[in-house]
Amino acid sequence: MESDNLKREIVQTDTPCTYNYFLNCLNNLKEAFPFLTLKVIGKSVMGKSIYGINLGCGERKILSCGAHHANEWITCTLLLKFAENYLKAYQNDEYMFGESVRELWNKKTISIVPLVNPDGVDLVCGGIDKNSKYYKNALEISEDFPDIPFPSGWKANIEGCDLNLNYPAGWANAKKIKYEMGFSKKAPKNYVGDSPLCAPEAKAMYNYSVFNSFCLSISYHTQGKVIYWKYKDFLPEESERIGKELEKVSGYCLDITPVESGFAGYKDWFISHYNLPGYTVEAGEGENPLPLSQFDEIYKDNEKLLLTAIKLA
């Protein structure tokens, strides 16, 4: 018989993902599944812990991360809910979309970093005191970009660095492109930072990846229902075939990243550094931040995508 912990829904999908709510979800998941492994992989600008969740004990390791961008916080909820459902299926020896989770668990390990940008997400979701120096500094940055709504248009970390433009893969190209677009200083989005990996959150992801040597990565963003799979002329073995499988099971379109966004992202660095399959999944459709009313559809599209990635990695 299932325990009460396995029956109840731990990750609520009608609640904005503030950092306190995120921590509460992690604590409840750990209580329900004591075998769950959590690891602090680094700290944000404001000192918040960035967590990795490890699911499985296989030697082949896969990474999936969410919420590089603050107003794309629904991707954190997506990955938390996937972790919860995967844990329940493992505990109950169940199948997900025809796949034995216990078999996958023993063969593969998926490391999930649901909340790469905790400070930025807190800013968008109302988790930062408006009297704090961090909120006031972000507000001051935003005043130079009046066309970007505050805080709902905020994508950067709390210091105005766009984390998905802070990786060492064509960073100088990204800088040139974004400077020409008018983002040559700290901004709510599109500022590449003073140098690659200057943001502690990007540095944490870099270090965690180097330490673990993942064989495949999936970075979650919103929106567009598209899977970006290439960086420049790199063509890692199996990357297109796996990408087409992800396209088929999700209904999302496999595509090439637009030039204006084609450098200095996590996916770009992962592909160029390891020459292994890396993907950016733009979940859902509409204007960021996407409403939680869209969550069920987003989750349905992406649960099988994640399972397929684990299976094929």
Secondary structure as the mmCIF struct_conf table of DSSP 4:
data_model
#
loop_
_struct_conf.conf_type_id
_struct_conf.id
_struct_conf.beg_label_comp_id
_struct_conf.beg_label_asym_id
_struct_conf.beg_label_seq_id
_struct_conf.end_label_comp_id
_struct_conf.end_label_asym_id
_struct_conf.end_label_seq_id
HELX_RH_AL_P HELX_RH_AL_P1 ASP A 4 LYS A 7
BEND BEND1 ARG A 8 ARG A 8
BEND BEND2 VAL A 11 VAL A 11
TURN_TY1_P TURN_TY1_P1 THR A 13 ASP A 14
BEND BEND3 THR A 15 THR A 15
HELX_RH_AL_P HELX_RH_AL_P2 TYR A 19 ALA A 32
TURN_TY1_P TURN_TY1_P2 PRO A 34 PHE A 35
STRN STRN1 THR A 37 LYS A 43
TURN_TY1_P TURN_TY1_P3 VAL A 45 MET A 46
HELX_LH_PP_P HELX_LH_PP_P1 LYS A 48 LYS A 48
STRN STRN2 SER A 49 GLY A 56
BEND BEND4 GLU A 59 GLU A 59
STRN STRN3 ARG A 60 CYS A 65
BEND BEND5 HIS A 68 HIS A 69
HELX_RH_3T_P HELX_RH_3T_P1 ALA A 70 GLU A 72
TURN_TY1_P TURN_TY1_P4 TRP A 73 TRP A 73
HELX_RH_AL_P HELX_RH_AL_P3 ILE A 74 GLN A 91
TURN_TY1_P TURN_TY1_P5 ASN A 92 ASP A 93
STRN STRN4 TYR A 95 MET A 96
TURN_TY1_P TURN_TY1_P6 PHE A 97 GLY A 98
STRN STRN5 GLU A 99 SER A 100
HELX_RH_AL_P HELX_RH_AL_P4 VAL A 101 LYS A 107
STRN STRN6 LYS A 108 VAL A 113
BEND BEND6 VAL A 116 VAL A 116
HELX_RH_AL_P HELX_RH_AL_P5 PRO A 118 CYS A 125
TURN_TY1_P TURN_TY1_P7 GLY A 126 GLY A 126
BEND BEND7 ILE A 128 ILE A 128
TURN_TY1_P TURN_TY1_P8 LYS A 130 ASN A 131
BEND BEND8 SER A 132 SER A 132
HELX_RH_AL_P HELX_RH_AL_P6 LYS A 133 SER A 142
TURN_TY1_P TURN_TY1_P9 GLU A 143 ASP A 144
TURN_TY1_P TURN_TY1_P10 PRO A 146 ASP A 147
BEND BEND9 ILE A 148 ILE A 148
TURN_TY1_P TURN_TY1_P11 PHE A 150 GLY A 153
BEND BEND10 ALA A 156 ALA A 156
TURN_TY1_P TURN_TY1_P12 ILE A 158 GLU A 159
BEND BEND11 GLY A 160 GLY A 160
HELX_RH_3T_P HELX_RH_3T_P2 LEU A 163 LEU A 165
BEND BEND12 TYR A 167 GLY A 170
HELX_RH_AL_P HELX_RH_AL_P7 TRP A 171 GLU A 180
TURN_TY1_P TURN_TY1_P13 MET A 181 GLY A 182
BEND BEND13 LYS A 185 LYS A 186
BEND BEND14 PRO A 188 LYS A 189
BEND BEND15 ASP A 194 SER A 195
TURN_TY1_P TURN_TY1_P14 PRO A 196 LEU A 197
BEND BEND16 ALA A 199 ALA A 199
HELX_RH_AL_P HELX_RH_AL_P8 PRO A 200 ASN A 212
TURN_TY1_P TURN_TY1_P15 SER A 213 SER A 213
BEND BEND17 CYS A 215 CYS A 215
STRN STRN7 LEU A 216 THR A 222
BEND BEND18 GLN A 223 LYS A 225
STRN STRN8 VAL A 226 TYR A 228
TURN_TY1_P TURN_TY1_P16 LYS A 232 ASP A 233
TURN_TY1_P TURN_TY1_P17 GLU A 237 GLU A 238
HELX_RH_AL_P HELX_RH_AL_P9 SER A 239 SER A 250
HELX_LH_PP_P HELX_LH_PP_P2 TYR A 252 TYR A 252
STRN STRN9 CYS A 253 ASP A 255
HELX_LH_PP_P HELX_LH_PP_P3 ILE A 256 PRO A 258
HELX_RH_3T_P HELX_RH_3T_P3 VAL A 259 SER A 261
BEND BEND19 PHE A 263 GLY A 265
HELX_RH_AL_P HELX_RH_AL_P10 TYR A 266 TYR A 274
BEND BEND20 LEU A 276 LEU A 276
STRN STRN10 GLY A 278 ALA A 283
BEND BEND21 GLY A 284 GLY A 284
BEND BEND22 GLY A 286 PRO A 289
HELX_LH_PP_P HELX_LH_PP_P4 LEU A 290 PRO A 291
HELX_RH_3T_P HELX_RH_3T_P4 LEU A 292 GLN A 294
HELX_RH_AL_P HELX_RH_AL_P11 PHE A 295 LEU A 312
#
